[in-house]
Amino acid sequence: MLAPAIATANEELVKDGIAPIGSITFHSLRRTFASLRSAAGDDVAYTSAQIGHTDARFTLRVYTQATKRRERLSGAHLRAYDRAIHWAQMGTNQELERVLATAEATKNPG
């Protein structure tokens, strides 16, 4: 299941001029999850509990690096990063509220 997803992601990355994803481990997936949750603005204590950390400060210290990294990105890399954050927010209450508000505004303009 993971191999086809990586292949699809690599096709998109190559189209954008970004190096493809190399090998993936379960720890890589865990780090990606925590980094995206942090960058998306999720509660650090919740993310910490989700990945099994007992100290949310450790989670904050390690996984906020992704947020800092965004400041150094530009062009295709920045667009890919922002798409990843948008994807990470899908299904969250915040994103659901935004989608519902947009749908309501479209249904009842003015």
Secondary structure in CASP SS format (residue, H / E / C, confidence):
PFRMAT SS
TARGET T0000
AUTHOR 0000-0000-0000
METHOD secondary structure of the structure
MODEL  1
M C 1.00
L H 1.00
A H 1.00
P H 1.00
A H 1.00
I H 1.00
A H 1.00
T H 1.00
A H 1.00
N H 1.00
E H 1.00
E H 1.00
L H 1.00
V H 1.00
K H 1.00
D C 1.00
G C 1.00
I C 1.00
A C 1.00
P C 1.00
I C 1.00
G C 1.00
S C 1.00
I C 1.00
T C 1.00
F H 1.00
H H 1.00
S H 1.00
L H 1.00
R H 1.00
R H 1.00
T H 1.00
F H 1.00
A H 1.00
S H 1.00
L H 1.00
R H 1.00
S H 1.00
A H 1.00
A C 1.00
G C 1.00
D C 1.00
D C 1.00
V H 1.00
A H 1.00
Y H 1.00
T H 1.00
S H 1.00
A H 1.00
Q H 1.00
I H 1.00
G C 1.00
H C 1.00
T C 1.00
D C 1.00
A H 1.00
R H 1.00
F H 1.00
T H 1.00
L H 1.00
R H 1.00
V H 1.00
Y H 1.00
T C 1.00
Q H 1.00
A H 1.00
T H 1.00
K H 1.00
R H 1.00
R H 1.00
E C 1.00
R C 1.00
L C 1.00
S C 1.00
G H 1.00
A H 1.00
H H 1.00
L H 1.00
R H 1.00
A H 1.00
Y H 1.00
D H 1.00
R H 1.00
A H 1.00
I H 1.00
H H 1.00
W H 1.00
A H 1.00
Q H 1.00
M C 1.00
G C 1.00
T C 1.00
N H 1.00
Q H 1.00
E H 1.00
L H 1.00
E H 1.00
R H 1.00
V H 1.00
L H 1.00
A H 1.00
T H 1.00
A H 1.00
E H 1.00
A H 1.00
T H 1.00
K H 1.00
N C 1.00
P C 1.00
G C 1.00
END
